[in-house]
Amino acid sequence: MNLLRKNLFAYIRDIRLDNYSHRWINCIKNTEYKTSAIKDTDLTDIFKLRYNVMVKNRDSSPFTDEHYCIHTDGDGNKLFYDDFDFKESTQHYIVRKDCMPVASLRLVDGNHTKLVAEHFGWYDIRAKHPYIGDNMIEPSRLVADKSIRGSHIIPLAYLHTAQWCVENDIDYMIGLVNSKERKLLRTTSPQTPSLVSLM
């Protein structure tokens, strides 16, 4: 795994210098990526963004007002969160463009808790793959505002997240991906195959 981490880090480092850099410059300007020092205001913005993307702005949403993730704060704002969001080991990631939240992602740390997929019984990762151990994270709740879809902000967000894993000595990034979406990730962007292979 040390070799994998070194190769992944080299990939993350080099990709900033490759032929695609000039295409990212407009995304990088006035864009803030934050994985640490997340404040309560950041969490509130994340939960609002989730609700807007996953519920309010969808033509058809599977989430009703009675869903366990949907809440209303004291100001009447609709929020989307669950217990995993408040675990001490959970890392939150927020992207702001021109100071406005436009994307977010959370990382659930398998060293300290069951992953979401395990908790809900979707997939028993440790039972089916015991060699993985506990040193893994599960990215989930990725949302992006319509204004940035099709840009390079989301690939950059994944690279920042992967770099966080490297810097924190995480062995595995685990995720459940729809088979059609996995194929799409492999074929639509030259930046994503190495990240998809870690999932």
C-alpha positions as CSV (number, residue, x, y, z in Angstrom):
1,M,0.0,0.0,0.0
2,N,2.9,2.3,0.5
3,L,3.7,2.1,-3.2
4,L,0.1,2.8,-4.1
5,R,0.1,5.8,-1.9
6,K,3.3,7.1,-3.4
7,N,2.0,6.5,-6.9
8,L,-1.3,8.2,-6.1
9,F,0.5,11.2,-4.5
10,A,2.7,11.5,-7.6
11,Y,-0.4,11.4,-9.7
12,I,-2.1,14.1,-7.6
13,R,1.1,16.2,-7.8
14,D,1.7,15.8,-11.5
15,I,-1.8,16.3,-12.6
16,R,-1.7,19.9,-11.6
17,L,1.2,20.4,-14.1
18,D,-0.2,18.5,-17.0
19,N,-1.8,19.7,-20.2
20,Y,-5.2,20.2,-18.5
21,S,-4.0,22.9,-16.1
22,H,-4.9,25.7,-18.4
23,R,-8.5,24.4,-18.5
24,W,-8.8,24.5,-14.8
25,I,-7.7,28.1,-14.3
26,N,-11.2,29.6,-14.3
27,C,-12.3,27.0,-11.8
28,I,-9.4,27.6,-9.5
29,K,-9.9,31.4,-9.4
30,N,-12.1,32.5,-6.5
31,T,-12.5,28.9,-5.4
32,E,-11.9,27.7,-1.9
33,Y,-11.5,24.0,-1.0
34,K,-11.7,23.2,2.7
35,T,-11.3,19.9,4.4
36,S,-10.1,21.1,7.8
37,A,-11.2,23.7,10.3
38,I,-14.9,23.2,9.3
39,K,-17.1,25.5,11.4
40,D,-20.7,25.2,12.3
41,T,-21.5,27.8,9.6
42,D,-19.8,25.5,7.1
43,L,-21.9,22.5,8.2
44,T,-25.1,24.5,8.0
45,D,-24.1,25.6,4.5
46,I,-23.4,22.0,3.6
47,F,-26.7,20.7,4.9
48,K,-28.6,23.5,3.1
49,L,-26.7,22.7,-0.2
50,R,-27.5,19.0,0.2
51,Y,-31.2,19.8,0.6
52,N,-31.3,22.1,-2.3
53,V,-29.5,19.7,-4.6
54,M,-31.0,16.4,-3.5
55,V,-34.6,17.6,-2.8
56,K,-35.7,21.1,-3.6
57,N,-34.1,21.5,-7.1
58,R,-34.8,18.0,-8.4
59,D,-37.7,17.4,-10.7
60,S,-38.4,14.1,-8.8
61,S,-37.0,13.5,-5.4
62,P,-37.3,10.2,-3.4
63,F,-37.0,12.2,-0.2
64,T,-40.2,13.3,1.5
65,D,-40.4,15.8,4.4
66,E,-40.8,12.7,6.7
67,H,-37.4,11.3,5.6
68,Y,-35.0,10.9,8.6
69,C,-32.4,13.1,6.9
70,I,-34.6,16.1,6.4
71,H,-34.8,18.7,9.2
72,T,-35.8,22.3,9.7
73,D,-33.7,24.7,11.6
74,G,-34.8,27.6,13.8
75,D,-34.9,30.0,10.9
76,G,-37.1,27.7,8.8
77,N,-34.3,26.5,6.5
78,K,-34.5,22.9,5.3
79,L,-31.4,20.9,6.0
80,F,-30.3,17.4,5.0
81,Y,-28.1,15.5,7.5
82,D,-27.9,12.3,9.5
83,D,-26.0,11.0,12.5
84,F,-22.8,10.2,10.5
85,D,-22.4,14.0,9.9
86,F,-21.8,14.6,13.6
87,K,-19.3,11.8,14.3
88,E,-16.0,13.2,15.5
89,S,-14.1,11.1,13.0
90,T,-16.2,12.2,10.0
91,Q,-14.4,14.7,7.7
92,H,-16.5,17.2,5.8
93,Y,-15.4,18.8,2.6
94,I,-16.8,22.0,1.2
95,V,-16.1,23.9,-2.0
96,R,-17.0,27.6,-2.3
97,K,-17.0,29.6,-5.5
98,D,-17.1,33.4,-5.1
99,C,-17.7,32.7,-1.4
100,M,-20.9,30.7,-2.1
101,P,-21.1,26.9,-1.3
102,V,-21.2,25.0,-4.6
103,A,-20.2,21.4,-3.7
104,S,-19.6,19.2,-0.6
105,L,-18.6,15.7,0.3
106,R,-18.1,13.8,3.5
107,L,-15.6,11.1,4.4
108,V,-16.7,8.5,7.0
109,D,-13.6,7.0,8.7
110,G,-13.7,3.2,9.0
111,N,-11.1,3.3,11.7
112,H,-13.6,4.6,14.2
113,T,-17.1,3.6,13.0
114,K,-18.9,1.3,10.6
115,L,-19.2,2.8,7.1
116,V,-22.6,3.9,5.8
117,A,-22.8,0.9,3.5
118,E,-22.1,-1.4,6.5
119,H,-24.5,0.4,8.9
120,F,-27.5,0.1,6.6
121,G,-26.6,-3.5,5.4
122,W,-26.0,-2.5,1.8
123,Y,-22.6,-4.3,1.7
124,D,-20.6,-6.0,4.4
125,I,-17.2,-4.7,3.4
126,R,-15.2,-6.2,6.3
127,A,-16.8,-9.6,6.1
128,K,-16.4,-9.9,2.3
129,H,-13.0,-8.3,2.2
130,P,-11.3,-9.0,5.6
131,Y,-7.8,-8.2,4.1
132,I,-8.8,-4.5,3.9
133,G,-8.9,-4.1,7.7
134,D,-10.2,-0.9,9.2
135,N,-8.0,1.8,7.7
136,M,-10.4,3.0,5.0
137,I,-12.7,5.9,4.3
138,E,-16.0,6.1,2.6
139,P,-16.9,9.2,0.6
140,S,-20.6,9.9,0.5
141,R,-23.2,12.7,0.2
142,L,-21.4,14.3,-2.8
143,V,-23.5,17.1,-4.1
144,A,-22.8,19.9,-6.6
145,D,-24.8,23.0,-7.6
146,K,-26.0,23.1,-11.2
147,S,-23.8,26.2,-11.8
148,I,-20.6,24.1,-11.6
149,R,-21.6,20.9,-13.3
150,G,-19.5,20.1,-16.3
151,S,-16.6,22.2,-14.9
152,H,-13.4,20.7,-13.4
153,I,-14.4,21.6,-9.9
154,I,-15.6,18.2,-9.0
155,P,-12.6,16.3,-10.4
156,L,-10.4,18.8,-8.4
157,A,-12.5,18.1,-5.3
158,Y,-11.9,14.4,-5.7
159,L,-8.1,15.1,-6.1
160,H,-8.1,17.2,-2.9
161,T,-9.9,14.4,-1.1
162,A,-7.5,11.8,-2.4
163,Q,-4.6,14.0,-1.3
164,W,-6.2,14.2,2.2
165,C,-6.2,10.4,2.3
166,V,-2.5,10.3,1.3
167,E,-1.6,12.8,3.9
168,N,-3.5,11.0,6.6
169,D,-2.1,7.6,5.7
170,I,-5.4,6.0,4.7
171,D,-5.1,2.7,2.8
172,Y,-8.4,2.5,1.0
173,M,-11.2,4.7,-0.3
174,I,-14.3,2.6,-0.5
175,G,-17.5,3.5,-2.4
176,L,-20.6,2.0,-3.9
177,V,-21.0,3.1,-7.5
178,N,-23.8,2.3,-9.9
179,S,-22.5,0.2,-12.7
180,K,-23.6,2.8,-15.3
181,E,-22.0,5.6,-13.4
182,R,-18.8,3.7,-13.0
183,K,-18.6,3.2,-16.7
184,L,-19.3,6.9,-17.2
185,L,-16.5,7.8,-14.8
186,R,-14.0,5.6,-16.6
187,T,-14.8,7.0,-20.1
188,T,-15.7,10.7,-19.7
189,S,-12.6,12.1,-18.0
190,P,-8.8,11.3,-18.2
191,Q,-8.5,12.4,-14.6
192,T,-10.8,9.8,-13.0
193,P,-9.7,6.3,-13.8
194,S,-7.0,6.1,-11.1
195,L,-9.5,7.3,-8.6
196,V,-12.3,4.9,-9.7
197,S,-9.9,2.0,-9.4
198,L,-9.5,2.8,-5.7
199,M,-13.2,2.3,-5.1
